[in-house]
């Protein structure tokens, strides 16, 4: 829910023309703007990792050349959603979801306090990085991408990777590798410009047709709800029209792609607002950027879907949604 500093933007009639121009402009931007590559060290996107875990992820994500902080963050998010008390039905435990047998053989005392506690992120996060690097060592002579082979070994076992001469032709394993590599991009701090989205114009077109619709907490736009939305319901529905399925909750939508800086925003980017500017899990609002410092959003109970300025004290950051990034997001997390 937006706070009181959100300021209503433009009248609906003028706004329709404004958005129509932006939709056309989005296609032009996507056609004309490329991304710059770099071999620079991988950093973490702003707030993507909760602040209390970020130093551990940044430090241990550089343990060996097969991993990096964004990759380690992607694994932890996929496994537990940053929940140190997570426990799966298969008895996997903690923020890194070690099963007891694996923890017994590979857990380390990351914080040097004399014990190895699977429930303590100060032990579990270093252990996850250490285990990744250990697996990378097992498959270091296998042809192909070393990190892909490491992730495949994590999922299917090093022997299968060695025997297959690379990522095995196992659907579950190939999907796991794709998911983590896609999520890696959403946790990495971009180097150079982020590639434009070609689906953004369609998402904007949907959202601008909803201007003036009354807000509904939990609204998904169904007939039973009178076609009303809340903030993340609106953005989810907008991207669904271009065949991208976002998570329902705003703080999970943040991980659906890479993160352009404020001065690199393009129409169609999701823009986020948080109670804690160091933690994406504290995001409380999302809107759809349309250019000129404005977004279309469903602000709060009693308001309508409208234009608002994005430059407010709780502005957190943005995500350029990708189909692979959205598809990589977990649909359910282990219970606490």
Secondary structure, DSSP 8 states (H G I E B T S, - for coil): ---TT--B---HHHHHHHHHHHHHHHHHHHHH-----------B-TTTS-HHHHHHHHHHTTSSTT--HHHHHHHHHHHHTT-TT-B-TT--BTTTTB-HHHHHHH---TT-SS---TT-HHHHHHHHHHHHHHHHHHTTTSSS-HHHHHHHHHHH-HHHHHHHTSS-S-HHHHHHHHHHHHHHHHHB--SS-----SSHHHHHHHHHHTTT-BB-TT-B--GGGTT-B-HHHHHHHHHHTTT----SSHHHHTTSEE---GGG--TT-EEEEESSTT-GGGEEEEEEEEETTEEEEE-STT-BEEEEES-STTEEEEEEE-HHHHHHS-S---B-
